[in-house]
Amino acid sequence: MTCLLCASTADLVQVTLEPRRTPADEAMLCDACRSHLEGASLREAAAFAFLRDTIWSTDEVTQALSWRMLTRHAGEAWATELLEQVWLDEALASWAAAGLAAAAAGDEALMVRDSNGTPLVEGDAVTLIKDLEVKGAGFTAKRGTLVKSIHLTDDAGMVEGRVNGIAIVLKTQFLKKA
């Protein structure tokens, strides 16, 4: 077994292409290609030279994945040049674009940001920017209080943290990343 894109044999994982058209819309990818498709930053451009070959594949899954990787880096001269040379039929192009749009919408929907718009991730430390009355606990969390190791919730506007040893839910509009 090898990665559908780069032919690597290390750290392979089966990936389902979204949105799914058929039950066969799956591919074996190495961890590097998978993480790049899911939004990891670009390594050196030379590492993706294989896209010059895979974009011309007769396999639609390979073409769609290659197009998505190239589109993510359309600002790079090598990727833009290759995208200008490629023509995908209308159905394949719309499926490839839909998958890219769905991934971007999913990333944005899950993005938790502080009051300044800085992204927050699990385990970050934040500082309160306003005195907050903690109802039911009988104290006020003072401005400037450091909350370590926050926990993200299902709501992008809320995080969980411990203040004075008590677990509380905090609105992100009153936090800044420490």
Steps between C-alpha positions, in 0.01 A plus 500: 500500500617849416369854531272578205678832444867481597550118499638502856459179698532658846210581736216417262139572590176453306327832427142551385459783252227743593245564367460139405375412153537121509600239759835479318596862581781397733875512474808379685713802590818543700484715810678792328255517206199452727605774741572735210153439356350566845668838527858451618739763372704440189835338533756597240344508153745239370337245729184522286665452159298177465191716432642575154430132420195417711286786369509329158384162636203329339365415848245764606578465872870563435419799277261649757750464785780646288281793396407567866867501604595732214208734568599534865827650375383694196708795626817305430627547144556128435146409615335783305686402184391140532138593573491717186605199289241261644146457378255287700159408367215696659376222731848418631590868546183570699556191719863596568398860579213387724740295709734795537212731595361249751841468668538878521149542641563226755827660610336842537200357686725340761732799535494643854638854522574736788384862522779608263421233240799283590424127457483297821578130523458236768741559790572868430536752783280810491467820702174662605456850357209592727387432858248216480252411772494123543140422579443223752859510623482830688811669358608727217772388262719808468632653182849369424436155652691231312298191411728211404416192294164601359264239360308572178125439496254433218420874499766714328411788735572309822795324664538321832772581750583503871497823700569484875485120475147502359419381147301768318386579148639825359382702201782548251406866455646565848829315439830561328763241428785515751 
